[in-house]
Amino acid sequence: MVPVITVLGLTFGGLLAGAPITETVFGLPGVGRYLIDAIRFYDYLTLMGGVLLIALIYVTVNLLVDISYAIIDPRVRY
């Protein structure tokens, strides 16, 4: 299960990174499109806030993946 959880965590990061591209290409509303519009209109505060939000989500998911290692595999202890 440890490799499966690792791949799921990395896949989630890839989904976050690809959101602006996907939302722009298909014209979907979302955080990615909001960030692209912030880049287009030079709205630096919005851009910094959006990047901070995505980074916090990514770090939180990685923390949850690391904690789940200890729950699933008793040999892994921090």
N, C-alpha and C positions, 0 to 999 in steps of 0.2 A: 503493500500500500504506500510506502514511502515514495517510490518513484512516481506513482500516479499522482500523489498530492503535489510533488515538485512540479510535474508537468502542468497540472491545473493552475498552480500559482503563476508559473511563467506564461501560460496562455492568457491568463487574466491581464497580465502586464502588456502583452501584445495587443489585446483588445483595446486597452486604454490608449496605447500609442497609435493605433489605427483608426480611432474614432473620428478625429478631425478629417481625415481623408475620406472615409466612408460617408460621413454626414455631408461633406461638401459635394462629393460626386453624385449622390442620390438626392440631394436637396432636403435632407432630414433636419429637423430642429434638434438641438442638443448642445451639450457642453463643448463638443469639438467644433461645431459650427460657430458657436459663440466666440471661441478662441480665435478662429480664423477671421471672423469679423473684427475682433479686437486688433489683430495684426494689420488688417487692411486699413483701419481707421486710426492707427497709431494710439490706441487706448492702452497705455502701458500699465496702469493700475489694474484694469480688468485682466489683462494678460498675466500679470504676476499673480493675481488671486486665483485665476484658473489653473495655472501651472502648479501653484502651491496646493490647491485642492486635489489635483490628479496625483501629485507626489505623495500627499498624505494618505490617499486611498491606496496607492501602491505599497507604501511602507506598512500600512495596517494589514494588508493582505499577506505580505511577506512575513510579518510577525505572527499572524494566525497560522500560516503554514509551518513556521518553526515550532510553535507551541503544539501543533497537532502531531509533529514528529514524536515528541515526548509522550503524548497520549497513546499513539498507535503502537510505537515500538518501545517497550520498556528498557531496552538496552541503551537507548539514547537518553542521556540525562545531562543537563546543563549544570 
